[in-house]
Amino acid sequence: DYNFCLRITKVEDIEKGFQLANTFKDGPTLLEFIIPTELNVLPMVPAGKSLSDMLLKDKK
């Protein structure tokens, strides 16, 4: 269980999210970053694949 959870949906909220998580001292924290699906953020695990199939660099 996480005692502090925060969903980040905008770039301008990232710093504030980290600051809030760093000040919370009563247990673990979870920051969830929502990004557009068309962005290829690496490393990435393709849908339906295992961690051993992780993509570490762009194929381009």
N, C-alpha and C positions, 0 to 999 in steps of 0.2 A: 504494500500500500504506500501511496505517496501522500504526504501531508500538504504539499504545495504543488499545484498543477497550473500551467499557464499555456494557452494556445497563442502562438505568434503568427499573425496573418499578414503583417505589413513590415517592410524593411525598417521603417522608422521606429518600430516597437522593439527591435532586437536588443538594443543596448539597455532599455528599461527592463526588459525581461530578465536579462543577465543580472542586472543590479538587484532586482527583487529576489531572484533565486539565491544570490550570494548573501543577502541579509537574512534569509530564513534559516534559523538554526535549530528548529524543532524536529528535524527528520529529513528524509530524502526529498528531493524536488524533481519535477519532470517539466521540461519545456518541450512543447510540440510545435514544430515549425511547418506551417502549411505553405507549400510552394506550388506554382503552376505545373501541371502535369507535362507540359511541353519542354520544361527545362530538364536537362540531363545532369543531375547533380551526382558527382562521384565521390566516394564509391557508391555503387548502386547494386541492389539485388533485383534482377528481373522478376516480374510477376510469375509466380508458380515455380520458381527455381529455389535452390538451397543456397546457404551462405558460401558453399564451395564454388558456386557459379558467379560470385560477385564480380562486377565489372570495375576495374581499378583505373582504367584510362579510356579515353574516347578512341574509337576505332578509326577516326579520320586521320 
